[in-house]
Amino acid sequence: MSLLIGSTTIGLILAFLALGIFISFRIFEFPDITAEGSFTFGAATASALIVAGVNPVIAIMAAFIAGMIAGAATGIIHTRFNINPLLSGILVMTALYSVNLHIMGKSNIPLLNESTVFTWIERFSESVSGADSKTMVIGWEVATKDLWTLLFCFLAILIFCLALWWFFRTNLGTAMRATGDNAQMIRALGVNTKLLIIAGVALSNGFIALAGAMLAQYQGFADVQMGLGMMVWGLASVIIGEAIINDNSVGYIITGAVLGSVLFRLLVAIALRWGLNPNDLKIITALFVFIALILPGLMKKYKKLTFKRKQNAVN
């Protein structure tokens, strides 16, 4: 049960990453590989500020802003200099590796002895339930602090999901969605689509950096390599979410991205528990995303083939 709760907590934290990938990949159809750099950028920014004595909540907000700056840089390179979206992301991601090293001052920043939002939750749990208290959950004994941490992450992602859902129902959010659907039509209405793309990619990387800042505080360290493979991880979460919730409305897609992130983390945890070599985790993830990408097309072909066979049988 402790493994289940811990994996669910990490899944909720990485749901911020999934939301960021959802904005760039689904709203704008922008293959933004900046994610791998901005995830670490958020972790490095928050960790460096916390070590310097800054309030952890302010550090998370600063990480969000830092991610938005990175995303805006990618958007500007793409729109103002007409560089391919993928290449724009690669340029910024490459530059962020050096930026992150300068921010951190070294390749790894430990936070085990620092005050973070999760140490606050542990102290709150101790003040309410006592130190090392346990709670029974469906017959399993679980640390009370782990339940409080899970609740905090759930409330945090719920608030951001509601805010994102509300944003995409505003005029600006609707214009962003329309830009992704049909940029030519929106330009004909006099809307500056380049500015919307920059804002959208900035918002996307803000969420991704927020995920990095939260994960660094949860696991107790920030590492310069921690963003490696996060683009695929977020994409897998979005694809799983779309498979779970077969609805194209914004609210359902946002919910699906969160559920996909949690489910994907649980699948990884179960695979590791069953003896999967951690060295194989990345290739298994890539293989899973590949299957998830081609499966909808195969299912459609199978349904069409089945329908034709039934028609031939009737005739």
N, C-alpha and C positions, 0 to 999 in steps of 0.2 A: 504493500500500500504506500509506503514512503517513496518507492521508486515511481509509482503512478502519480502521486501528488507532485513530486519534484519535476517529473517530465511534463506534467500539465502546466506547471508554473513557468517553465522555460518556453513551452509552446505559446503561452499567453504573452510572454515578453517578446518572442520572435514574431508574434502576430503584428506588431508594429512594422516589422520588416515586410511582412506579407502585404500590409496595407500600402506601404510605399511602392512595392513592386506592382501592386494592382493599379495604382495611379498611373505609373509610367507605362506599364506594359499593356493594360487593358483600356484605360481611358484615352491615352495618346498613341498607343501602339509604338512606343518609343523604347527600343532595346537598350536600356540604360545600364551599362556595366559599371558606371560610377558607384553603384551600390557597394561593391566590394571595397572601395576606398572610403566612402562616406560612413559605412558601418564602423570601421576602425577609427575614422575621424571623430565620430561621436563618442566612442569609448575613450579615446585618447584625450579629447577635450575635457570630458567630465572627470576623468581620473586625475588629470593634472591639476584641475581646479580644486578637487576634493583634497588632494595631498597638500595644496597650498592653503587649505583652511576655509574654502568657500562652502557655503551651504549646499548640500547635495541636490536639493530641488532646483536651486539656481544653476548648478552645474548641468543638470539635465536640460534645463531651458537653453543654456548656452550651447549645449551639444546639438539641440534641435536647430538653432540658428546657424551653427557651423555647417550642419548638413545642408541647410537651405542655400547657403553661400556656395557650397560645392556643386549642388544641383544647378544653381543659377549659372555658374561658370560653364557647365556642360551645355546648358540651353543656349547661352550666348555664343559659344563656339559653333554650335550647330546652326543657329538662325542667322547670326550676323556674318559668319564667314563661310556659310554653305558647306560645312564639313559633315560627312556622313554621321548619323546619330551614334552608331557603334564606335566609330573612330573618336568622336568627341568624348564619349565616356571613357574610352581607353586612355586618352590623353590626360584627362583629369584624374582618373584612378592612379595612373603612373605618378603624376605629380604629388598626389596625396600621400603616397608611401613615404616620400622624403619629408613632407609636411608633418606627418604623424610622428616620425622619428624626432624631428625638431621639437615638437610639442612635448613628447614624452621624455626626451633626453636620453632614452635608452630603449631597448626593444620590449621591455616589460615593466609595468608599474603595479606593485602589489597594493591591495587595499584592505588587507585583513585587519590591520590595526587602525584603520580610518573609520570615521563615522559616515555611514551611507544611509539611504532610505530603508534598506533592509536591516541594518543594525537598529534603526529606530523601531522597526516593527518587532524585532526580537525583544527590545527593552519594554515595549508596550505589552507584549505577550507575558513577559516575566512579571510586570506590575499588576496585570489582571489575573493571571492564572498561576503565577509562581514559576521559579526557575525549573527547567527540565520537566515541565508538566506534560502529561500525555492525555490524549482524547481518543475514545473509542469511535471508530468509523466503520460501520457495517461489519463489526466483529474484529477489526484490526486496530492495533494500538499505534497511534500516530502522534508525533510531536505537535503540541498546540501551536508553536511558533510557525511551523510549516503551513498549518491551516490559515493562520493570519496572513502569511506571505501570499498564499494562493488567493485569498480574498482580496488583498490589496491589488494584485496584478489583474484580477478579474474586473474590479471596479475601475482601474485605470484604463484598461482597454475598452471597457464599456463606454466610459465618458468620451474617449477619443473617437470611437465608432459613431456615437450619436452626433458628435460635433462634425465629423466628416460627412455623415449622411445629411445633416442640415446644410452644410456648405454646398454640397452638390445639388441642392434644391434651390439655392440662391441664383440670382442672375449671373453672377460670375462663375459659379460652379456649373450651371447649365451651359454657359458659353464654352467652358473648357470641355465638357462632354461633347458638345456639338463640333468643336474643333477636331477632336479625335475621330468623330464619325464622318464629317464632311468639311474639311478645312476650306475648300474652294467656295462652298456655299456661304460659310461664315465670313470669308473675306469679301464676298459680294455684298454683304450687309454692312460693310464698313468696320468690321471688328479686326483689331490688330492680332492676328493669330500667332505671330512670332512672340509677342509679349505674353500671350496665354501659355504658349509652350514653355517659355522660360519659367513662368510662375508655377506651372504644373510640375515640371521636373524638379524645381526647387522644393516644392511641397513634398514630393515623393522622397527626396533624399533627406528632408527634415525628419520624416517618420523613420527612415532607415537609420539615421544617426541616433535618434531617440532610442531605438532598439539596442544599438551598440552601447549607449550609455547605461541603459537599464541592465543589460546582461553583464557588463563589466562590474557593476555594483553587486549584482547577485552572486557571481562566481568569485568575486574577491580579487580580481586582477584585470588589467588591460594588456593585450599583447598586439604587437604590430602585425601579426599574421592572422588575427582572429576574424578578419573579413573574408578570408579565402573561401570561395564556394558559396557565399551567402546569396549571390544572385540566383543560383540554381535552387537553393533552399527556399527562397521566397517564391520563386516561380512554381516550384512543386506544391507549395501550400495553396497558391491561387488556383492551380489546376485541380487539386484534390477538392477544394472548396466548390468549384464550379461543377464537379462531378456529383458532389453530395447534394447541392442545392441547384436544381435545374431551373433557374429563373434569372432573367436578365435585368431585373430592376436593381437599382443601386443598393438599396437596403439589404436585399438578399445576397448580392455579390459580396458586400462588405462582411456580412455575417459568415458567408461561406469561406472567405479568406481567413478569418479567425479560426473557424472550425478546422479548416485544412491545416493550418499551422499547428494546432494542438494535436490533431490526429497524426500528422506526419512525425511530430516529435515522439508521440507514443509508439508509433511503428518502429522508429529508430531505437528507442529504449528497449522495446521487446526483442528486436533483432540482436542488440548487444547482449541482452540477458540470456539469449539462447545460444550465445557463443560466436557471434559474428566478429571477425577480426576488425578492430577499429581502423586499421590501415585500409580496409576495403570500403569504408563508409562512403567516401566521395564517389567512387565508381558505382556503388550500389545506388546512390542518390541520383547520379546522372542517368543510369539505366532506368530507374523508376520514372523519372521525368520524361524520358524518351517514350516509354510505354504509355504514360498518361497522355502524351501529345498525339500519338498515332491511334490510340484506342477509340476515340469518338468517331474518326473516319472509318475504321474497320467495322464498328457497330452499325453505322449508317449503310455501308455496303452489304453487311449481313442482312439487315432488315429489308433492303431493296431486293436482294436475291431471294429471301424467303417470300416476300410479297409476289414476285414474278412466278415463283414455283407454285404458289397457291392459285394464281390466276390461270396458269397453264393446266393445273389439275382440274379447275372448274370448267375450263373450255374443253 
